[in-house]
């Protein structure tokens, strides 16, 4: 291994032991840049910085509990210029703190510089916020501010260097950016770097603009908004996950209190129109207020990706149609297919609907089982299904209509079976019988109901599918499996 490889080898992490229990403090081996042992420091010993003008040196020394000097750990020339001397002592003090922190968290070894130029290389790699960013990312993903968020905020008060890379392509990301900019407006060392996002898609950490920015300062803590991929070592990603949106994470980092608009944007980012309606209801807002907010924010978000004209036309079509489950098959004709906009408008989107754009592309949202619509050759893309090219619209609509009816059937059956758990046997059977007959009248005969249930076994993990299929046969056929009595 070359000297440069040894110098820039991934250093032992000082901050970042997993687990919440108190760590056992143990002797710390201090290593040279090459990995040779310089000294071993005990918990009872002290590290001190000595400015020795007469000798023309500044030293970092190890002393025992009685104050006796044991070892010189680092020695640098004494700078006559006050500013240069302060820079040097600040750097050496940082090394002193790193040694103390390493002992505190129970580390067994730490590489330290021994001279002036090694000190510069050490500081060039030392994170501007010296904490475990993986832990902080995990905590933000949980949607709760605990010890790591508190630690980040405490470091932030010391005005460290932070780069915030912003590649906006959604309203949620823009809101996260505005929250941080508002709350950190007094921090001169926080630098917001807004990247032009012409393609309106996620920007990668490997983007040349980000790499060029990080080249000369690999130790700077970074925050990415709308940035994806393998993040740098000292980076935080504000991206929406199952338990926390990008908006929520920004608020946690900056101790920001949401207003109602930001709450609704957080809900939109996390769970589309359905979550927004649920939030509005919890906050006691009127239906008119919720609907207007849903439509306004859906339009605002869409304009980050498509033209305002196209977005307004889609909103208008949804306003005209509403979401009437009984009308045709829930077909929406749109100028351009923007999935997020439709989900941000339709609070009952999970019931399924068909959409076609001006280019003639048909997509269906959402197959209850992930299997029904694929039997017609449709391709799955997350919760969306794309119709094969070359099929006639009439055939596509017929396939989608059948799947939409089957999806409603499964949802309604799930509710019936749940209700039946608290009913008598005769009442439960009667309930199920009426349900089966009602869907026969809608066009689902015995064979279709039995087949649909067979494809949906995973949808009913606690139910005996064969038993329900037997009931369907009993109700809809003239014969019975129990026609075996001779009296």
Buried (B, 14 or more C-beta within 10 A) or exposed (E): EEEEEEBBEEBEBBBBBEEEEEEEBEEBBBBBBEEEEBBBBBEEBBBEBBEEEEEEBBBBBBBEEEEEEBBBBBBBEBBEEEEEBEBBBEBBEBBBEBBBBBBBBEBEBBBBBBEBEBBEBBBEBBBBBBBBBBBBBEBBBEBEBEEBBEBBBEBBEEEBBBBBBBBBBBBBBBBBBBBBBEBBEEBEBBEBEEBEBEEEEBBBBEBEEBEEBBEEEBBBBBBBBBBBEEBBBBBBBBBBBEEBBBBBBBBBBBEBEBEEEBBBBBBBBBBBBBBBBBBBEEEEBEEEEBBEBBBEBBBBBBBBBBEEEBBEBBBEBBEEBEBEEEEEBBBBEBBBBBBBBBBBBBBBBBBBBBBBBEEEEBBBBBBBBBBBBBEBEBEEEEBBBBBEEEBEEEEBBBBBBBBBBBBBBBBEBBEBBEEBEEEEEEEBBEBBBEBBEEBBEEEBEBEBBBBBBEBBEEBBEEBEBEEBBBBBBBBBEEEEEEEEEEE
